[in-house]
Amino acid sequence: MSELWPEWLRPLWLLAVPLLGWLLYKLWHRRKRAGRWQMILPPAFHGVLLGGGSGSTSKLPWVALGLAWALVVLALLGPSWQRVEEGRQRPADPLVILLELTPQMLAEDSPPNRLEQARRKILDLLEHRRDSQTALVVYAGSAHILVPLSDDLATTRNLLEAIDPSIMPKPGQRADLAVQKGLALLAQSGLGQGRLLLIGSSLSAPERQGIAQALGRQGPSLLMLGIGSREGSPVRQANGEYLKDDQGGILLPRLDSASLKGFISGTGGRYRHARVDDLDLRGLGLFDSPRSGRNDGQTLQLDSWADQGYWLLLPLLLLAACAGRRGWLFCLPLLLAVPQPGHAFELNDLWLRPDQQGQRLLEQNRPASAARHFRDPQWRGMALYQAGDYAAAAEAFSQGDTAAAHYNRGNALARSGELEAALDAYEQALERQPDLQAALDNQALVQQLLQQRTAKADEQPASSEAQGTPGSKTEGNSSSASSLAQGTPGSDEQPGSEQPGEGSGHSQAPSGNQAGADDSVIQPPQRPMSTSLDAEQRQALEQWLREIPDNPAELLRRKFWYEQQLQQENPQ
């Protein structure tokens, strides 16, 4: 009910309600004046001559006037049920993060290690830049795009948790290649100049030269966040050994903040040393509000509301039109009382779709009622089949073009005595699924029944033809007659299986027992595929899904290796 209550844009107009109510009360009880005629006519004639002939004044005009005033006040209050929608503006502040992914990033001088601290900083930054475009490039001896410019925080978080120095295809440290990748991403985005954030622990002389050449004089701002400490720390590898340098000594990577700060400042950027809090990111200006926005084509519901009070002017105009001509006001109730079509309503309609209701009725052995509820033609045909209306079932099955639909149609046609049409339906089913054993079996049985009917027609005169359906078996020819395999329509029996008490589908009819085609029950129709999985299928699906690895590290390793191979084959 709270959703139906409107938002009032101008509630101060409620102050006019008491004034209008007082004025309407005065008009209701006013005494009609007749000017000087009251002094001329005797008082006994005032009620008849000056009161309209009935001694009382009709109050209907004042009711109409009160209703009109009420509509005007409601319109002036500004009711609204809809917020104003505008094109959504997202910050146009592209940022490319360049993350060093060398074994030195596993040093533990920034607990738990440098890579984990860098990962936390990136996640904090992405959380703050939730609506802004951010890309992530990782580098070692080669540079690779981990995430293109995007605002998909979930995907970036998933990939960021999976990265490790072992996924990089080439050892080394080439931050200059990462800068080139970042510049290319910014140029392709078309969102402005943007910024580059370099997260690492050191820059060699060739790297600095390459970065300066890539940025040039008009390049975007280069920001750097130094990870590590001046003292450094040894790097423990996955096998438990410490990382060693070229001379065989234990490598002790250190952070030279002073040198890095001087180089970054020379390019026109800013440098900060990583801290536990977010003052380092704020010092780099990464938490500042963006200076421009972009339209992403989406609509956004603002806090302002759309004034919809003008819709109340329509009944006000209708009321004014009726009041403009005498007697029209009495026709207003007739205009409003438009007859509406009646619809049957059941409580199950609130919770279950028609097909779901039909399936429940089918499980309760009420096929006739289920057929009236089913909207799916195959399920409706199944219900009609079980109800014994084989002609209608065949018509419902004919709306499908699958092997099961033609097979089911053939069953219904065979039960209704249309053996030739049933053979044609089985042929179409076998064209779509040649290995459908149930269709092969029923096709052979229907052919036998058709041959028996032809032979019987040749032996007996036309006047003494059997009253049963075609394919009936008489006493004396039971050895050549074949009954169709016993089954109930819609059962869960697999095609070609046998029911208890029946033979292999070719049992002879008892001597002296005459059975027509209606008494020979064909193999059951195939149920339409259900959209819901049973417990066994759901368990198998969940087990299969659990076997799929959800760690994208191996995928990234292969992707980066493939990119590196292409780069070596086609150097630029």
C-alpha positions in Angstrom: 0.0 0.0 0.0 2.9 2.4 0.7 3.9 2.1 -3.0 0.4 3.3 -4.1 0.6 6.4 -1.9 1.9 9.3 -4.0 4.6 11.8 -3.3 3.1 15.3 -2.7 5.2 18.0 -4.3 3.3 21.0 -3.0 1.7 20.0 0.3 1.0 23.7 1.4 -2.0 23.7 -0.8 -3.7 21.7 1.9 -4.2 25.0 3.7 -6.8 25.8 1.1 -9.0 22.9 2.1 -10.5 24.5 5.3 -11.3 27.7 3.4 -13.0 25.9 0.5 -14.9 23.7 3.0 -16.2 26.8 4.8 -17.2 28.4 1.6 -19.0 25.3 0.4 -20.8 25.1 3.7 -22.0 28.7 3.3 -23.2 28.0 -0.2 -25.0 24.9 0.9 -27.0 26.7 3.6 -27.5 30.0 1.9 -30.9 31.5 1.5 -31.8 32.2 -2.0 -32.6 35.8 -2.5 -35.2 37.0 -5.0 -34.5 40.8 -4.8 -37.5 43.1 -4.4 -40.0 40.3 -5.2 -39.9 39.3 -1.5 -41.4 42.7 -0.6 -44.0 42.5 -3.3 -45.3 39.0 -3.0 -47.1 37.7 0.1 -45.0 35.5 2.3 -47.4 32.5 1.6 -46.2 32.5 -2.0 -42.5 32.8 -1.4 -41.9 29.0 -1.1 -43.8 28.3 -4.4 -42.9 31.3 -6.6 -39.4 32.0 -5.4 -38.2 28.5 -4.4 -38.4 26.8 -7.8 -41.9 25.2 -7.3 -41.0 22.4 -4.9 -40.3 24.3 -1.7 -36.7 23.0 -1.6 -33.5 23.7 -3.5 -31.5 20.9 -5.1 -28.1 20.4 -3.5 -26.6 18.4 -6.5 -24.9 21.4 -8.0 -23.1 22.1 -4.8 -21.9 18.4 -4.6 -20.5 18.8 -8.1 -18.8 22.0 -7.1 -17.3 20.4 -4.1 -16.0 17.5 -6.2 -14.5 19.9 -8.7 -12.7 21.9 -5.9 -11.4 18.6 -4.5 -9.9 17.7 -7.9 -8.3 21.1 -8.2 -6.7 20.9 -4.8 -5.4 17.4 -5.5 -3.9 18.6 -8.8 -2.3 21.6 -7.1 -0.8 19.3 -4.4 1.3 17.7 -7.2 0.8 14.0 -6.7 3.7 11.9 -8.2 4.3 8.1 -8.4 7.4 8.3 -10.6 10.9 9.6 -10.2 12.5 11.7 -12.9 14.9 9.7 -15.0 18.0 11.2 -16.6 20.9 9.9 -18.5 23.4 8.4 -16.0 26.6 10.3 -15.7 29.7 8.3 -14.8 33.0 9.9 -13.9 35.3 10.2 -16.9 38.5 9.5 -15.0 40.3 6.6 -16.7 43.2 5.1 -14.6 45.6 2.3 -15.6 47.3 0.5 -12.8 50.8 -0.9 -13.6 51.6 -3.6 -11.1 55.1 -5.2 -10.8 54.8 -9.0 -10.7 58.3 -10.1 -10.2 59.6 -12.5 -7.6 60.9 -9.5 -5.6 57.3 -8.6 -4.9 57.2 -11.6 -2.6 59.6 -10.0 -0.1 58.2 -9.9 3.4 59.4 -6.5 4.5 55.8 -5.2 4.0 53.8 -7.9 5.9 52.6 -10.3 4.8 54.6 -9.5 1.6 54.8 -6.7 -1.0 52.4 -8.3 -3.4 49.7 -8.7 -0.8 50.1 -5.1 0.3 49.9 -3.9 -3.3 46.8 -6.1 -3.8 45.1 -4.5 -0.8 45.9 -1.0 -2.0 44.4 -1.8 -5.4 41.3 -3.2 -4.0 40.8 -0.1 -1.8 41.3 2.1 -4.8 38.9 0.1 -6.9 36.3 0.3 -4.2 36.6 4.1 -4.1 36.5 4.3 -7.9 33.5 2.0 -8.3 31.9 4.0 -11.1 35.1 5.0 -12.9 37.0 3.1 -15.6 40.1 1.3 -14.3 42.5 -1.0 -16.1 45.2 -3.3 -14.6 48.5 -4.2 -16.3 51.0 -6.6 -14.8 54.6 -6.8 -15.9 57.9 -8.6 -15.3 60.1 -9.3 -18.3 57.0 -8.7 -20.4 53.8 -6.7 -19.9 50.2 -8.1 -20.2 46.8 -6.6 -19.8 45.0 -8.3 -16.8 41.8 -6.2 -17.0 41.0 -3.6 -19.7 39.4 -0.3 -18.8 36.2 -1.3 -17.0 34.1 -0.7 -13.8 33.5 -4.4 -13.2 34.8 -4.6 -9.7 33.9 -8.3 -9.2 35.9 -9.5 -12.2 38.9 -7.4 -11.3 38.8 -8.7 -7.8 38.6 -12.3 -8.9 41.6 -11.9 -11.3 43.6 -9.9 -8.8 43.4 -12.6 -6.2 44.7 -15.2 -8.7 47.9 -13.4 -9.8 51.3 -14.6 -8.8 54.8 -14.1 -10.2 54.8 -17.7 -11.4 52.2 -16.9 -14.1 54.5 -14.5 -15.9 56.1 -16.1 -19.0 59.3 -14.1 -19.1 61.6 -13.2 -16.2 63.0 -9.7 -15.8 61.6 -6.3 -15.0 60.3 -4.0 -17.8 58.1 -1.3 -16.4 58.6 0.7 -19.6 56.7 -2.0 -21.5 53.9 -1.7 -19.0 53.8 2.1 -19.5 53.4 1.6 -23.2 50.5 -0.8 -22.7 48.9 1.7 -20.4 49.2 4.6 -22.8 47.7 2.4 -25.6 44.7 1.6 -23.3 44.1 5.3 -22.6 44.4 6.2 -26.3 41.8 3.6 -27.2 39.3 4.5 -24.5 38.5 8.0 -25.9 37.8 9.1 -22.3 40.5 11.8 -22.1 44.1 11.8 -21.1 43.7 9.8 -17.9 46.4 8.8 -15.4 49.0 6.0 -14.9 49.7 4.5 -11.5 52.9 2.4 -11.2 53.1 0.1 -8.2 56.5 -1.4 -7.7 59.8 -1.4 -5.7 62.5 -0.4 -8.2 63.2 1.0 -11.6 66.4 0.3 -13.5 68.2 2.8 -15.8 66.8 1.3 -19.0 63.3 1.3 -17.5 63.6 5.0 -16.6 64.8 5.9 -20.1 62.0 3.9 -21.8 59.4 5.5 -19.5 60.6 9.0 -20.2 60.5 8.4 -24.0 57.0 6.8 -23.8 55.5 9.6 -21.8 57.1 12.5 -23.8 56.3 16.0 -23.0 52.5 15.9 -23.3 51.9 12.5 -21.8 49.5 11.7 -19.0 50.5 12.0 -15.3 52.6 9.2 -14.0 52.0 8.4 -10.4 54.0 5.8 -8.4 53.4 4.0 -5.2 56.6 2.5 -3.8 56.2 -0.9 -2.1 58.8 -2.2 0.3 61.4 -0.8 2.8 64.9 0.6 2.7 66.3 -2.4 4.6 64.8 -4.9 2.3 64.1 -8.6 2.9 65.0 -11.9 1.4 62.5 -13.6 -0.9 61.5 -17.1 0.0 60.4 -19.1 -3.1 57.8 -21.8 -3.3 60.4 -24.6 -2.8 61.5 -23.0 0.4 64.8 -21.7 -0.9 65.7 -18.0 -1.0 66.0 -16.1 -4.2 69.6 -15.5 -5.3 71.3 -13.0 -7.5 73.7 -13.8 -10.5 76.7 -14.3 -8.1 74.8 -16.9 -6.1 74.2 -14.7 -3.1 70.9 -14.2 -1.4 69.0 -11.4 -3.1 67.9 -8.6 -0.8 65.7 -6.2 -2.8 65.5 -2.7 -1.3 63.3 0.3 -1.9 65.1 3.4 -2.9 62.4 6.0 -2.3 64.6 9.0 -2.8 65.8 8.0 -6.3 62.3 6.9 -7.4 60.8 10.2 -6.1 63.3 12.2 -8.0 62.7 10.4 -11.3 58.8 10.5 -11.0 58.9 14.2 -10.1 61.1 14.8 -13.2 58.3 13.4 -15.4 55.7 15.7 -13.9 54.2 13.1 -11.7 54.0 12.3 -7.9 55.5 9.6 -5.8 54.3 8.2 -2.4 55.6 5.4 -0.2 52.9 2.8 0.6 51.4 3.2 4.1 49.0 1.1 6.2 46.3 3.8 5.9 45.0 5.6 2.8 47.1 8.8 3.1 49.4 7.5 0.4 46.5 7.2 -2.2 45.1 10.5 -1.1 48.5 12.1 -1.5 48.6 10.9 -5.1 45.2 12.5 -5.7 43.5 9.2 -6.5 40.7 9.9 -4.0 39.9 13.3 -5.5 36.5 13.9 -7.2 36.6 13.6 -11.0 36.4 16.8 -12.9 34.3 15.6 -15.8 31.7 13.0 -16.5 30.5 10.7 -19.3 27.1 9.5 -20.4 27.0 5.7 -20.5 23.6 5.4 -22.1 21.8 4.2 -19.0 19.0 6.0 -17.2 19.1 6.9 -13.5 16.2 7.6 -11.2 16.9 10.9 -9.4 15.6 12.1 -6.1 13.2 14.6 -7.9 9.7 13.5 -8.7 7.6 14.0 -11.9 4.4 16.1 -11.3 1.5 14.0 -12.4 -1.3 16.1 -11.1 -2.3 17.2 -14.6 -4.0 13.8 -15.0 -6.7 15.0 -12.5 -7.7 17.7 -15.0 -9.3 15.1 -17.3 -12.1 14.2 -14.8 -12.4 17.9 -14.0 -13.0 18.7 -17.7 -15.5 15.9 -17.9 -17.3 17.3 -14.9 -17.3 20.8 -16.3 -18.7 19.5 -19.6 -21.5 17.7 -17.8 -22.3 20.7 -15.7 -22.4 23.0 -18.8 -25.6 21.5 -20.0 -28.6 20.9 -17.8 -29.3 17.2 -17.2 -25.8 16.0 -18.3 -24.6 15.6 -14.8 -27.1 12.7 -14.2 -25.5 10.8 -17.1 -22.0 10.9 -15.4 -22.6 7.7 -13.4 -23.7 5.9 -16.6 -20.4 6.9 -18.3 -18.4 5.6 -15.5 -20.3 2.3 -15.2 -18.7 0.7 -18.2 -19.3 -3.1 -18.2 -16.2 -5.1 -17.7 -15.6 -8.7 -18.9 -15.8 -11.3 -16.2 -12.9 -13.7 -15.7 -12.9 -16.9 -13.6 -10.4 -16.7 -10.8 -8.8 -19.4 -8.7 -6.5 -19.1 -5.7 -3.9 -21.2 -7.5 -3.6 -18.5 -10.2 -1.7 -16.4 -7.6 1.1 -19.0 -7.1 1.2 -21.4 -10.0 1.5 -21.0 -13.7 -1.2 -22.8 -15.8 1.4 -25.4 -16.9 2.3 -26.0 -13.2 -1.3 -26.4 -12.3 -1.8 -28.8 -15.1 1.1 -30.9 -14.0 -0.2 -31.2 -10.5 -3.6 -32.3 -11.8 -1.9 -34.8 -14.0 -0.1 -36.2 -11.0 -3.5 -36.5 -9.3 -4.9 -38.6 -12.1 -7.2 -35.9 -13.4 -6.1 -35.7 -17.0 -9.2 -34.0 -18.3 -8.8 -31.1 -15.9 -5.1 -31.0 -16.6 -5.7 -30.6 -20.3 -7.7 -27.5 -19.7 -4.9 -25.9 -17.8 -1.9 -26.8 -19.9 -0.6 -24.1 -22.3 2.3 -26.2 -23.6 0.9 -28.3 -26.5 3.0 -31.4 -25.8 1.9 -31.5 -22.1 -1.7 -30.8 -23.2 -1.5 -33.7 -25.7 -0.2 -35.9 -22.9 -3.2 -35.1 -20.7 -5.6 -35.5 -23.6 -4.1 -38.9 -24.4 -4.5 -40.1 -20.8 -8.1 -38.7 -20.8 -8.9 -40.9 -23.9 -9.4 -38.0 -26.3 -6.9 -39.3 -28.9 -8.0 -37.1 -31.8 -7.4 -33.9 -29.8 -4.2 -35.4 -28.4 -2.9 -36.0 -32.0 -3.8 -32.4 -32.9 -1.9 -31.1 -29.9 1.1 -33.3 -30.6 1.1 -32.1 -34.2 2.2 -28.6 -33.1 5.7 -29.9 -32.4 8.3 -31.0 -34.9 10.6 -33.1 -32.7 11.0 -36.8 -32.9 9.1 -37.3 -29.6 6.3 -35.1 -30.8 5.8 -37.1 -34.1 6.1 -40.4 -32.1 3.5 -39.3 -29.6 1.2 -38.1 -32.5 1.6 -41.6 -34.1 0.5 -43.2 -30.8 -2.6 -41.0 -30.6 -3.5 -41.7 -34.3 -3.0 -45.4 -33.8 -5.3 -45.5 -30.8 -7.9 -43.5 -32.7 -7.8 -46.1 -35.5 -6.0 -44.0 -38.1 -3.3 -46.5 -38.8 -2.0 -45.1 -42.1 -1.6 -41.6 -40.6 0.1 -43.3 -37.6 2.7 -44.9 -39.9 3.4 -41.6 -41.5 4.0 -40.0 -38.1 6.4 -42.8 -37.0 8.3 -42.3 -40.3 8.7 -38.6 -39.5 9.9 -39.5 -36.0 12.5 -41.9 -37.3 13.7 -39.4 -39.8 14.6 -37.1 -36.9 15.9 -39.9 -34.6 16.6 -43.1 -36.5 17.6 -45.0 -33.2 14.2 -44.3 -31.5 13.4 -48.0 -30.7 9.9 -47.3 -29.4 8.9 -45.8 -32.8 10.4 -48.8 -34.6 8.5 -51.3 -32.5 5.1 -49.4 -32.7 5.6 -49.0 -36.5 6.0 -52.7 -36.9 3.0 -53.5 -34.8 0.8 -51.0 -36.6 1.9 -52.4 -39.9 0.8 -55.9 -38.7 -2.6 -54.5 -37.6 -3.0 -52.8 -41.0 -2.2 -56.1 -42.8 -4.7 -57.9 -40.6 -7.4 -55.3 -41.4 -6.7 -55.7 -45.1 -6.9 -59.5 -44.9 -10.1 -59.4 -42.9 -11.7 -57.0 -45.4 -10.9 -59.4 -48.2 -12.3 -62.5 -46.4 -15.6 -61.0 -45.1 -18.3 -59.2 -47.0 -18.5 -55.5 -46.7 -21.8 -55.7 -44.9 -20.3 -57.8 -42.1 -17.3 -55.7 -41.3 -16.2 -55.6 -37.7 -17.8 -52.9 -35.6 -14.5 -52.4 -33.6 -11.7 -50.2 -34.7 -9.4 -51.4 -37.5 -6.9 -54.0 -36.6 -9.2 -56.1 -34.4 -8.3 -59.7 -33.9 -10.8 -62.5 -34.3 -10.8 -66.0 -33.1 -8.8 -68.2 -35.3 -6.1 -65.8 -36.4 -4.6 -65.1 -33.0 -1.3 -66.7 -34.1 -0.7 -63.9 -36.6 -2.1 -61.1 -34.6 0.2 -58.9 -32.4 -0.8 -56.7 -29.6 1.0 -53.5 -28.9 3.1 -53.4 -25.7 1.1 -52.6 -22.6 1.8 -49.1 -21.1 0.0 -46.2 -19.7 0.3 -42.8 -21.3 2.6 -40.5 -19.5 4.2 -43.2 -17.4 7.9 -43.1 -16.7 8.5 -46.3 -18.5 11.4 -46.2 -21.0 10.5 -46.7 -24.6 10.6 -50.4 -25.5 10.3 -51.7 -22.0 7.6 -54.2 -21.0 4.9 -54.1 -18.5 4.3 -56.8 -16.0 1.9 -59.5 -17.3 2.7 -58.7 -20.9 4.9 -60.4 -23.4 7.6 -59.0 -25.5 5.1 -57.0 -27.5 4.3 -59.9 -29.9 2.1 -62.1 -27.7 -0.8 -63.9 -29.2 -4.3 -63.0 -28.3 -6.3 -65.6 -26.4 -8.5 -67.8 -28.5 -12.0 -66.5 -28.5 -11.1 -63.0 -27.3 -11.7 -60.3 -29.8 -9.7 -57.1 -29.3 -9.8 -54.0 -31.3 -7.2 -51.3 -31.8 -8.7 -49.4 -28.9 -8.0 -52.4 -26.7 -4.4 -52.7 -27.8 -2.4 -50.2 -25.9 0.7 -48.8 -27.6 3.9 -48.0 -26.0 3.6 -44.9 -23.8 4.2 -41.5 -25.3 7.4 -39.7 -24.3 6.9 -37.0 -21.8 8.0 -33.5 -22.8 11.3 -32.4 -21.2 10.7 -30.6 -17.9 12.5 -27.4 -17.1 13.2 -28.6 -13.6 15.9 -31.2 -12.7 15.2 -34.1 -10.4 17.3 -34.7 -7.3 19.6 -37.2 -9.0 20.3 -34.9 -12.0 20.8 -31.9 -9.7 23.3 -33.8 -7.6 25.2 -34.9 -10.7 25.3 -31.4 -12.0 26.6 -30.0 -8.7 29.3 -32.7 -8.6 30.4 -31.8 -12.1 30.5 -28.1 -11.3 32.6 -28.7 -8.2 35.2 -30.4 -10.4 35.6 -27.3 -12.5 38.6 -25.3 -11.2 37.5 -21.8 -10.2 41.1 -20.4 -9.9 41.9 -18.4 -13.1 45.7 -18.5 -12.4 46.3 -21.3 -14.9 44.2 -19.6 -17.5 46.2 -16.4 -17.1 49.5 -18.3 -17.3 48.5 -19.8 -20.6 47.1 -16.5 -21.9 50.3 -14.6 -21.1 52.5 -17.3 -22.5 50.5 -17.2 -25.8 50.7 -13.4 -26.0 54.5 -13.6 -25.4 54.9 -16.1 -28.2 53.0 -13.9 -30.6 55.1 -10.9 -29.5 58.3 -12.9 -30.3 57.0 -14.1 -33.6 55.8 -10.6 -34.7 58.1 -8.0 -33.0 57.0 -4.5 -33.6 
